[in-house]
Amino acid sequence: MKPISEAEAANELMRLAKQIAHHNRRYHAEDTPEISDPEFDALVRRNAELEAAFPHLIRPDSPSAAVGYEVAASPLSKVLHETRMMSLDNAFSDEEVLEFVTRVRRFLALPDDAEVAMTAEDKIDGLSCSLRYEQGRLVRAATRGDGQVGEDVTANVAHISDIPQQLVGDVPDVFEIRGEVFMAKADFLALNAAQEANGDKLFANPRNAAAGSLRQKDARVTGRRPLKFFAHGWGAASAIPADSQFAMMRQLAAWGVPVSPLLAICNDTAALLQHYRNIGARRAELPYDIDGVVYKVDRLDWQGRLGFVAKAPRWALAHKFPAEQAETVIEAIDIQVGRTGKLTPVGRLKPVLVGGVTVTNVTLHNRDEIARLGVRVGDRIVLQRAGDVIPQVVSNLTREEQREPFLFPDHCPECGSEAVAEEGEVDVRCTGGLICPAQRTERLKHFVSRGALDIEGLGEKTIAEFFGLGWLESPADIFRLKDRRNAILAREGWQDKSVDNLLAAIEAKRTPDAARLLFGLGIRHVGAVTARDLMKRFVTLPALRAVAEQARAEDAGAAAELASIDGVGPVVVEALGDFFHEHHNVAVWDDLLTEVSPPPYVVETKDSPVSGKTVVFTGKLETMSRDEAKAQAEALGARAAGSVSARTDLVVAGPGAGSKLKQAAALGIDVIDEAAWAQIVQAAK
C-alpha cells in the first residue's frame, strides 16, 4: 500500500464504508448490482488494507464487520439465524494463500512443517441460503440477510428440485445445511430471452436472476424459474456425524443434498494452488458462474479452535480469480478538496468497460503519484479494477509522447488559499482551514455521517443547499435548524413531513454518544476506534479536553497519560493539543456543547471474571498461540494489551517470562499461569 496519512486514511475509510454499504444493498437486497464482483471485492480489499495499517481508525460501521444486507425493507417474513451466517475473507494471490496457511499454523501453534489438510471447492456465484431440517424434514429455508436475520423463503425453495424436502438415512434431530442457490448459464440465457420476448425486465447476470427468482413474495414465480443448489457447509446442528470438513460434505451428499463435483481434499499448499489453477482453467466451460475457490481447514476440532474474527472464520478463505484490465484515455484531471484540505487529483476518463462496469473516473492520489506515472491529459492508460485501489492506473502507455505536463496547483481551487505539503508528507493541503468552503462542507458531511452522529435525512445535497444559504456554518448550526422550519418548508422539494422528519432526526441526537461526537468533529488522526479508546479512558469530553490542553502545555504527566492508551501515540497526542490550541476549534467545540449534551461514556462488558479488565500475556504459552490467547481474552470481554502498566489487571505468565513479569510484581498486579487461565476460559463457557 502506498504511503498515506492517518487523516487521509480516515477520509477514505469513511467513503469506502458508504460505498460498500450502498453496493451491498444494491447487490443483496435489491438484486440490482451497479458494479462487478471484482470491483466490489477490490473495494472491500482496500478497506481491509487500510484497517490493517490503521487499526485505530476502524469505524463503527466498518464493512469488515458487516455480512450481507439488512432485510428491514423486504416484503418477506424475517428469520433469526440460530447460528450466524458468516462471510469469507478473500485472497487474490498465491502469496496471500501462503500467508493464510501460515496464520493457521501460527494460531494453532503448529510447527512450520506440520501438514494442514484443507478442502478446496469452486465458489459459486449465487445467493446464500440456509436449510433447517428437523427429524430429516425441511422445516425452514432462509436467505443470509445480514448474517443474523434473513428472509423466510421456505415456500420458494419447495420449487427447487435440488433441495430435498426429506433427507435420506440417519440424520441428526436438527441440522441446518448451508449453500448457494444459483442459475446455470444456459438457463439464464433462456430466461432472459423469454423476459425480452414478453417485454419484461432483463437480468444483469445469472446471480442477479437467481436472487430475484428466490426472493419472490409469490412462490409460484420461483417455481417458474430454473434454480439449482449446492451445499458448502452447515450451521446449527444437534450432532455432527464426522470429524472433518471433507467427510461432512460427503455425508451431506449421502443425505441427498448436492455438493460441488469439484470438491477436493488437499494435503498441502501446493495441492491447493494446483486445484485452484485446474478449476480456473475449466471456468469458462463450467455450466455455472464461479468467481474463485474456497479453502477450508479440514479438521473440525481445528476449526473450533480457530473460531471467527469479525464477519469471517479464521479457518476458511476465498481465493478469487483475477480481474480484467482495459485501456482508455485521460480526458481531464480535476482537483478535489477534502475535509482535511487535501488536494486529490482525479482523472476523468473516456468511458471504458472493465469487468462489465463502465468506468469514467480514477483517483490519481497525489502529486507524487502523478509524477511517478507521468500522466497528462491525453495519455492512454491501462486500468485495473483489483489490487490496491479501485480503479487503479497500472501503466501509462504514452508517457514518452511529447505533451504538456500536468502542473499540480499551489493554490486551493476552492478558496484560493496557498496549498502546501507539510514536511515529510506527500499530500498537498489547502491552508485555508475553515474559511475554505470545501473543507467546511466536507466536515459537516463527516459530522452527520453514519459513523459519527448518523443524522438521517441530512445528506450531501441538503448540506450543500443549506451551506449555500448561510444556514450551516458549523456543527452547532445543525441543531438550530428547528428555528428555520418555515424557511426550509418554503424551499422547492420540501414538504411538511420531510421537514418534520429531518428536524426530528436532528433532535434525536441532542444526547449523542460521546465517542461518535468526538469522531464527528474530524480531529486529525482521531478515527472512530481512537475516539472510543479515548472516551473509555476519560468518560466525558471535558475531561479529555483538560488533559489534551495540559499535554499541549508540555505537562509530561498528561502527555504520558494520553500516550499510554493503546492505539494512541505521539501523533494523536499532538493532534489533540493542536486542535484545542486553535481558537476557532475551541469556539466550534464550545458552541456545539451548548446544543448537545453527550452523557458519560459507558463501556459495555461481557459477563465473565475478566470482563472489562486488561490482560497481558507474557512468556511462552505451551497449549496455544499468543493470537489464540488474545482471542480468548477478547471473547470474554477483556482487553488484551501488549505491555504492563498501572492499568493492567491481570498477567498470564508462561515459561521464560521476563521484564513484564518483574514489572507486574513491582506494581502488585495479579499473576497467574496458563493452566489457571484455561480454568477461567472453561468456567466462562
N, C-alpha and C positions, 0 to 999 in steps of 0.2 A: 504494500500500500504506500502510495506517495505521501511525503510529509504533509501534515495537516494540523492546524492549531486546534485547541480544545473548543474554542468558540465556533470555529468553522464546523467541527465535528458535531457539536450540539445542534447547530443550524441544519446540517444535512440529516441528522437523525430525526429531527422534527419533520422535515419534508418527507423522508422515507416512511415514517410511521403513517403519515396521511396518505401517501401514495399506495402503500401496501394494503392499508385498510380499505381504500377505495377499490382496488383491483380484487381483493379478496371478496368483497361484497358483489362486484360485477360477475366474478367467476363462479363463486359457490352459491350465493343466494339468488342472483338474478339470471344466471346462465347466459350472460351476455358479455363475454370477456372482450376487453379492448386491446389487450396485448398478448403476445405469445407466451408459452410456458418458459422458454429460455430467458425472455426479458424479465418475467416475474421472478424467476429463480435468481437472476443476477441482482435484482433489487434487494431480495432477501439476503443474498450473499454479501452485498455491500453493507447492509445494516449489521450483519453478524461481524464483519471485519472491523467496523467502527466500534462496536460494542466491546470486542475483544481488546482493541487498542485503548479504549477509554471506558473501562467498566463503570466508573463513577458517573458517566453520562447516560447510563441506561434509563430509559423513560418508563413511567408507569404504564403507558400504553404501548410498550415495546412489542413489535411484531414477533420477536423471538419467543415471547411467552403466549402468543395467541395461536389457536388452532382453528382452521376453517372459518366459520362465519356465524354471526348471531342469527337466530331464527325468529326473532320477535315479529317480523313483518310477514312471515309465511302463513298462508291460509291453512296449512296442515296442523294437526294436533302436535303438541310438544312431548318429547320423551326425555326423561332424565337417565343418562347412561349410568349404570351401576359401577362400571369401571371406565374411566375416562378414555376416549378415543384420541390417541396421540398422532402427531405428525412425525416426520423424519428429518434429520439433518442431511444436508446434501454434500457431495464431493464432486469435483469437476476435473480431477487429475489423478494419475496413479500415485503421486506423492501424497495427496490427501488421504487416499485409501491406506497407504502405508502408515501415515500418522494415526489414522483411526485404529488400526490393529495395534500399534504401539501404545495408544492410550488405553486400550482394553487390557493389554498385558500389565501396564503400569498400575492401573486401578486395582486389578486383581492380584498385584504383587507377584506376577509370574516371571520366570527367567526369560531372557531375550530369545532363547531358542525353543521355548515351550510351544507346542502345537496348539493353535486356536482354530478349531474347525468351525466353519461357517456355512450357512446355506446361501445360495445365490439364485435369484429368480428375476424374470423380467418385470419391470414396474409398469403396470397397466395404467394407461391414461384414462381413468374413469371416475366414477362417483363412489366414495367410501360408503359402505353400508354394514350395519351390524344386525345379525340374525339371532334372536334368542329362542333357544329350544328348551322345552321342559318336558321331561319324560320322552325325549326324542321328537316331540311335535313342535313345529314352528308356531310360536305364540305372539311374536312381535318382531317387526323389522323397523329399523330407524336409520336415517342419514347421520353423518357425523356431526353436522351443525358446528358449534364452537368447541366440540370435544366433550363438553359436559351435558349440553342439551341439544338434541337433534329433532328431526321431524318423523312422525309416525307414517311409515309407508307400507304397513303390513298388507293392506288390501292391494297395493300396487304390485308388490313382489309375488303375490299369488299368481300373477300372469307371466312370471319369468320361469320358463321351463327348467333352466339350470338350477334353480333353487328348490330343493325338495321340501315338501310340506311335512314329511315324516322321514327321519333318519333311519338307516337300517343298522342292525347289530346292537351290541351292548353300548349304550350311550349314558353318560352321567345324567343325574336328575336335572341339572341346569347346565347349559353350555351355550355360550354366545360365540358364533362364528363370524369373523370379520373379513371383508374382502372388498372387491371393486365390481360395481355394475358398469358395464360398458356396451358399446355397439360396434360390431365388426365393420370394417371399411366398406365392404360391398353392400351391407345393409344400410349404411349411412348414405351412400350414393343413391340407392334405390329410394330411400325415404325422401331425400331432397328433391329427387326427380318428381316424386308424387306431390310433394309440397308445392313445387313450381307449377305443376300441371293444374293444381287446384287454386292457384293464386295465393297460397299461404306463405308465411314467413319461412325463409331458408335458415338452416342451422349452420353455424360457423365451422364446426368440426364434429367428429364423432363423439368426443367427450361432452360437448355442449348439447348434442342431440340426446345422449344417454341421460344427462342430468335433467334436461327439460322433460323427458319422457317419464322418468321415475317420479319426479316431484309434481305429479298432477293431482289436483283435488279429485278429479273424476278418474277412478282407477281404470275405467273402460278405455280411456285414451292410452294408458300404459299398455293395456292388453293388445293394442293395435301396433305397438312398436316392438321391433325385434331386439330385445335386450338379452344380454348374457351376463354371467357371473363367474369370477374366480375368487376362491378363498385365499387369504395370505396370512391369517392368524386367528386369534381368539381373544375374548375379553373375560367377563365374569364366568366362572365355572365352579361347580361343586366338587369336581375332581379333574385332575389332569392325568390321563392314562398313558403317559410316556414321559421320558426324561430328556428328550431332545427336540429341537425345532423340526428337524427333518422327519423324525418318527411321528410327531404330531401331525405334520402335514399329510403323511401317508395315511394316518388314521382318519383324517377328515375325508380324504378320497374314499377310504373304505366305507365310511358312513353314507357315501353317495353325493358328496359335495365336490364340484370341480375345482381342481387346483392347476396351476400353470404346468404345462408339459415341459417347460424349460427349467423347472426347479432342479437344482443340483446341490450336492454336498461337496465342499471344497476343504481340503485339509491344510492349505497354506495360502499365502497371499498371491503367489504366482498363479495358482489354480483359479483364484477369484478373478484376477485380472484377465486370464485367458478366457474364462467363461464370459466375462463382460465383452471381450472382443468378438467372441463367437456369436453372441446374441446381437451385437451391433452389426455384424456382417449380414445377419439374417433379417435385420429390422425392416427393410423395405418389403420383403416378401411375406412377412407375418400378416395374418388376416385381421389383426387389430393393432391399434396405435400403442406404442410404448415410448417412454422418454428416459429410460435408464434401467439400471439393475440394482436390486435391493440386496444388501448383505445383512445377515443376522447371525449373532453368536449362536452356535448350535446347542450347547449345554444349557438347559433351563435353570439349573442352580446358579450358573454364572450370570445368566440374565437377571435373576433375582438379586444377586449381589450388586450388579452394575446399576440397576434401577434406572431412574429417569432424571433428566435435567430440563427445567423449563417445560417445553412442549414436546420433547422427543426422548426416546430411550437412548441410553448410552450404548446399548448393545446392538444397535441397527444403524445402517447408513444407506442412503440412496446415491448411487454413483450415476450422475446424469450424463447424457450424451452431449457433445459439444454443440454450441450454437452456430448459426450461419454468419458469414461476413458479406459485405456488399460495398460497392464503390459509389461515391456521389461527389458533388461539388459544393464547396463552401461559398454561398452567395453573399453573405454579410457576416460581420462579427459585431455583436451588441454587447454593451456593458450593463450588468445588473448590479444594484447596490443592495446588500442585505442589511439585517437589523444591527449587525456589529460594524457596519460600514465597509465590509469587504467588497471590493470591486471584482466581480466574476465575469469573465468573458464567455459569451455563448455564441456558438457557431450556428447560423441559420442556413439550413441545407436545402439543396434541390431535393424534393421528396424522393425517398427511396424505400423499397420494400425489403425488410430484413426479417426473416422468420415469420412472415405473414403479417407484419406490422409496418405501417408507413411511418418512417422517421423523418422529422423535419428540423429537429434541434439537437445539438450536442454540447455539453459543457466542455470548455477548454481549461477550466480550473483556475489558472492564474497566469501571471506574466511569464514566469519561468517555463511553464508547460508550452506556451505559445512559441517561446524561443526554442525549446527542445525539439518540437515538431516542425518548426519553421513554417507554420501555417499562415496563409494570407488569403484575402478574398480572391476567389477564382481558382484556388488549389483543388485538385482532385484527391480525395482521401479514401482510405479503407476504414469502414466501421465494423465494430464487433459488438454484439449485444450480450456478452457474458464476460465475466472477469472482474476487474477492479471497479469499474464504473459502468453506468448504463446511460446512454450508449457511450462507447469508448472509441476514440480515434486510434487505430492500430498503426497507421503509417500515412505519410504524405507522399503521394506518387509524383508530384510535380514540383517538389521543393527546389529543384535545380533550374527551373524556368525563371526567366527574368520577370520580376513583378514587384511592385511597390511593397515594402514590408509593412506589417501592421504596427502602428505606433500605439503602445499602451498609454492611456491618458494619465496625466499627472495632476488632473483636477477632477473632482466628482462631477459626473454628467447630470446629477440631480440638483445639486445646490451650488456648484462652482467652487467649493472649498478645496484646498490642497489635498491631494491624495498621495500618501507616502507609505513605505514599508518600514516597520519598526526593525531595529537591529536584530538580526538573527532570524527574521521571518521572511517568507517568500510572498505573503499576501500583501497587496496594496490596499490601504483603507482610507476612506474619507475621514478627514479630521473635523468635519462639521458637527459631529455628535448629534444632539437633539435638535439642532437647527436644520438638519438635513431631513427633508420630508420623507425620503425613502426609509431612513432609519427609524423615524418616529412611527410611520405606519407599520413597518415590519415588526417593531417592538410591540405595538398594540395587537397585531395579529398573534404574536407569540404569547402575549399575556392571556388572551382568551382561548388559546389552542387547547386541544384535548388533554395534553399532558400537564397543562397549567390550570387555569380556573375553569376551563371547559364550559364556556358560556354558549349554549345552543342558540342559534339564530343570528349570532354576531359574527358573520363570516367576512371574507376579504372584501367583497363588493360593498357591504354595508359599512365597514370600517373606512374604506376609501371614500365613500359618499359622505359620511359624517365628518371625516377629517377635512375634506374639501370645503365643507360648510362652516368649519371652525368650531364644531361641536365637540370634537375629541382632540385634545392636545396631550393628555396624559392618562394613565390608567384610572385615576380617580374620576375623571370626567365620564367614564362609562357609567358610574353609579349616580351621576347627576342627570342622565338622560330622561329619568322619570319626569323632570321638570320641562321636558321638551315634547311631551306626548302629542300635543296638538300640532306642533311644528312637524313632527315625524309623520303624523296622520295626513298632513297636507301634501306630503311628497308622493310622487307617482309610484304606484305599485304597493303602497301600504294601506292596509285595512285595519279596522278596529281589532280584529282577532290577532293579526300578525304583530301589531304594535304591543298589544297586551301580553302576548306570548313572549316577546322579546324582553319587555320590562319585567315580567315575572321571572324569566330565566336569570336576569341580572340580579334581582332582589334575592333570589335563592342562594347567591354567592356572597351575601353580606358577612357570613361567618365561614370563610373558606379554610380549607386545610392549610396550615402554616407552611408546610413544605412545598405545596403546589404554588402558593403565593410567592414564596421565595424564588422558586424556579421561574415563575412567570415574569419576574422583574428583569430577567435577562442579564443578570450579573455575569460578566465574562468568566468562563471556566467553572461556573456553578451549574452543573446539569441536574437532572431530576434526582439521580441517586445521591449525588453530593448534597443536594438540598435536604433530602431525607436524613442523611447521616448527620448533618449539622443540627437539624431540629431534634433528632434523637438525643443529642448531647445537651443542647441549650433550652429545649422545650418551648421557649417563647422567642418571638422576633426581637423584642427589646433586649433580651439577654444576649442574643447573638450579636446585635449591633454594638453593645457595650464592649464586648471582648474584641470585636473586629477593630473598633476605634482605638482601644488600648494597644492592640498589636501594631496599628499604624503609627502610634505614638512611641514605638520602639519599646513597648513593655515586653520583655523577654518571656515572662510567665504567660502572658496572654497569647503570644505567638506560639509558644510551645504547646499550650492547651489546644489551640486550633489544629496545629500540625500533628498532634497525637491521634487525631481522629482518622480511622482507617479510610483511605481514599482521599484525604485532604493533605496536600503537600504545600510547599512554599509558594507555588504558583497561585493556588487558591487563596492562601492567606494574604498574599499581596493584592490579589484581585478584590477581595473583600475590603481591605484597607483603602484601596484606591476608590472603590465605589462610594464609601462613606466620606471620603475626603473631598469629593466633588459636591459643591453647594447645590447644583441643580439636581443631583441624585438624591441628596438628603431632602430637598424640597418635594420631590416626587414621592419619596418614602413617607414623609410626614403627612402630606396631603392625602395619600392613599389610606393611611391608617385612621384618618378622620371619617372615612366612608365605610371601612370594613373592620371587623373585629375577629381575627382568627383566634380560636381557642387554643389553650396549651396543647402541644403535640402529644399524642398518645401512641405509644408503641405497643402493637398487638403481639402477644406471645402465645406459643402453644403450651399446653398443659403437660409439662414434664419436669423432672427435678432440675434440669439445667435451662429451662426456657427463660429467655431474657438475659442469660448470663454470657460472659465472654470466656471462651475456652481456647487454650493454646496447647498444641501437640508438639512434643519435642522428643528427641532421641529416635531410636529405630523401633518402628512398630512391626511386630512379628506376625500378626494374624491378618493384617490388612495394609493397604497402602495409605499414605497420607491423604490422598484425594478421597478415598473411601471414608476415612475417619472424619474429615471435614464435612462430607456429605451427610454423615450420620448426625453430626452436631447441628447442622442447619435444619435437618428434618425434625429435630427435637426442639426447635425454636431457639437454639443458641447461636451465637456468632463466633465463628472460627477465626481467630486472629493469628497473625504471624509472629508477634513479639509480645513479651511480657511487660506489663506496666501496672501502675497502681489500680487501674480499672479492670484488670484481669481477675476473674472469679475462680477459675479452676485450671490447673495444669495437668495434662496427662503425659506422664514421662515414661519412655521406654529405655532400654539399654543404651548407654552412650550419651545420655542427656548431659549437657554441659552448662554453658553460661545461663541459659534460660532457667534451668533448674536452680542454680545458685541465686539468680535474681528473684525467683519465686520464694525461696526460703528467706531471703533478706526482707521481702515485703510481707511475709506472713501469709502467702497465698496457699490455699489447699492444693495438695499434690496427690494424685492417685496413679496407679499403674494401669496397664492396658486391660488386665482382667477386670478391674473394678469398673472401668469404662464400659466394658462389654456387659456387665451386670446392669448398668444404668440404661443402656440401649435395650436390653432384653426386657427390663421391667416396664419400659415405656411402650412396648408393643401391645 
